[in-house]
Structures are given as C-alpha cells and as structure tokens.
C-alpha cells in the first residue's frame, strides 16, 4: 500500500517561502509605523502653529505680541508675551506638548516673528514657526512655518 505525504525537503522549502513573505510584511509594518509617527507629529505641529497664528490675529493691531521686528529671528515670545498668557517661556524656550500645555512630552517649540508694514502699509506679516525633534532612531529636527497677515482696522 502506498502512502502519499510531504518529504522533509518540501516542508523546508515551504517554510523558507513563508519566512520570506512574513519578513516582507514585517518590514512594511515598520515603515508604516514610522510614517504614521511622522504624520502625527506633522499634524500636531501644524495645529499648534495654526492655533498660535489665530491667537495672534485675534489681538489688537497694536498689541505688544505684534510688535514688529527689524530683522527676522528677533524672537517672540518675550517676557510680556509670557505674562499675557500667550507663551509658557521666552524665545525658543517656549516648549509645549501636543495640547499646547507644559505638561507631558514637551517636544514642540513655538516662536513667531512680526514684520511691520509688510506686505503693505498698515499691515503686519506674522510668521509662526513650530519646531520639534522627530522621534525614532535618527534625531532629526523638523520645522513648519505658517504665515498670515494682520490688517489694521
């Protein structure tokens, strides 16, 4: 009587093919997780930048937080901005978490710059910059910049 079955070689070949397939799926999963992490951090940074721009646009035209600077990089927030509740600390020390608070994983820095009479007279160009160190194996500093215009009414 003849018995049909798989030989040891056939089983080993099938396991090798299965292993290669599972390894490919695992690598795709790692790439997907990295992409999702970056997307989340970018979305949070964009939201924090937009939130700051909206807060600044809601202020009166002459507010101290909208004091224009002569050269880009003259950092807001200042001590006055902190006392007015617009920031938690001055300059690039204004480090916050994804909710805009100082508690939790503090990884985002929000600063802004204001240029008077740009793009025209009685207008102020507000540029909000949000920077963070990307999580993961490589410590890469990322930043986004959001720009708006405040018009004197």
C-alpha positions in Angstrom: 0.0 0.0 0.0 1.3 3.4 -1.0 1.2 6.4 1.4 1.4 9.9 0.0 2.9 12.7 2.1 5.3 15.5 2.1 9.0 15.0 2.2 11.2 16.9 4.6 12.7 18.9 1.7 9.2 20.0 0.5 8.3 21.2 4.0 11.6 23.1 4.4 11.1 24.8 1.0 7.5 25.8 2.0 8.8 27.2 5.3 11.5 29.2 3.6 9.0 30.8 1.2 6.6 31.5 4.1 9.5 33.1 6.1 10.5 35.4 3.2 6.8 36.5 2.9 6.5 37.2 6.6 9.7 39.1 6.7 8.4 41.4 3.9 5.2 42.0 5.8 7.2 42.9 9.0 9.3 45.4 7.1 6.2 47.0 5.6 4.8 47.3 9.1 7.9 49.1 10.4 7.8 51.5 7.6 4.1 52.1 8.2 4.6 52.8 11.9 7.4 55.3 11.1 5.2 57.1 8.5 2.3 57.3 10.9 4.5 58.7 13.6 5.9 61.4 11.3 2.4 62.2 10.0 1.1 62.6 13.6 3.9 64.9 14.6 3.5 67.0 11.5 -0.3 67.3 12.1 0.2 68.3 15.7 2.9 70.9 14.8 0.6 72.3 12.1 -2.3 72.5 14.6 -0.1 74.2 17.2 1.2 76.7 14.6 -2.3 77.5 13.3 -3.6 77.9 16.8 -0.8 80.4 17.6 -1.5 82.3 14.4 -5.2 82.5 15.2 -4.4 83.8 18.7 -2.1 86.5 17.3 -4.7 87.5 14.7 -7.3 87.9 17.4 -5.2 90.5 19.2 -5.5 94.2 18.6 -3.2 95.7 15.9 -1.0 97.5 18.5 -0.7 94.6 21.0 2.9 94.1 22.3 2.8 90.5 21.0 2.6 92.0 17.5 5.5 94.4 17.9 7.4 94.3 14.7 11.0 93.3 14.4 13.6 94.8 12.2 15.2 91.6 11.2 13.8 88.0 11.0 14.7 85.9 14.0 14.0 88.6 16.7 12.2 86.1 18.8 8.8 86.3 20.2 7.7 85.1 22.7 9.0 87.8 25.1 8.6 88.0 28.8 5.5 90.2 28.1 4.0 87.5 25.9 4.5 85.0 28.8 2.8 87.3 31.3 -0.1 87.8 28.9 -0.6 84.0 28.7 0.5 83.7 25.0 3.5 81.5 25.9 5.0 79.4 28.6 8.5 80.8 28.3 10.5 83.2 26.2 12.1 82.7 22.8 13.0 79.1 21.8 12.3 78.0 25.4 8.6 78.1 24.7 8.4 74.3 24.7 5.0 72.7 24.8 3.3 69.4 24.3 0.8 68.4 21.7 -2.1 70.0 23.7 -0.3 73.4 23.9 0.5 72.8 27.6 3.7 72.4 29.5 2.8 69.0 31.0 3.5 65.8 29.2 6.1 65.0 26.5 7.4 68.5 25.8 8.7 68.3 22.2 7.3 71.3 20.3 8.8 74.8 20.3 6.6 77.7 19.0 8.1 81.1 18.1 6.9 83.9 16.0 8.2 86.9 14.1 6.3 90.1 13.1 7.3 92.4 10.3 5.6 95.8 10.3 4.2 97.4 7.1 4.6 94.2 5.1 3.3 93.4 2.6 1.8 97.0 2.6 1.3 99.9 4.9 -0.9 99.3 7.9 -0.3 95.5 7.7 1.8 93.1 9.7 3.2 89.8 8.4 3.1 87.2 11.2 5.3 84.1 10.8 4.8 81.3 13.3 7.5 78.6 13.4 7.0 75.3 15.1 10.0 73.0 15.5 10.4 69.6 17.1 12.9 66.7 17.2 11.5 63.8 15.3 11.2 60.6 17.3 12.9 57.5 16.1 16.3 56.1 15.5 17.7 59.3 14.0 17.2 62.6 15.9 16.2 64.9 13.1 15.0 68.5 13.8 11.9 69.3 11.8 10.0 72.6 11.5 7.0 74.1 9.8 6.3 77.7 9.2 2.8 79.3 8.9 2.4 82.9 7.7 -0.5 85.2 8.0 -1.2 88.9 7.6 -2.8 91.2 10.3 -4.5 94.3 8.8 -5.1 97.5 10.9 -8.8 98.1 11.1 
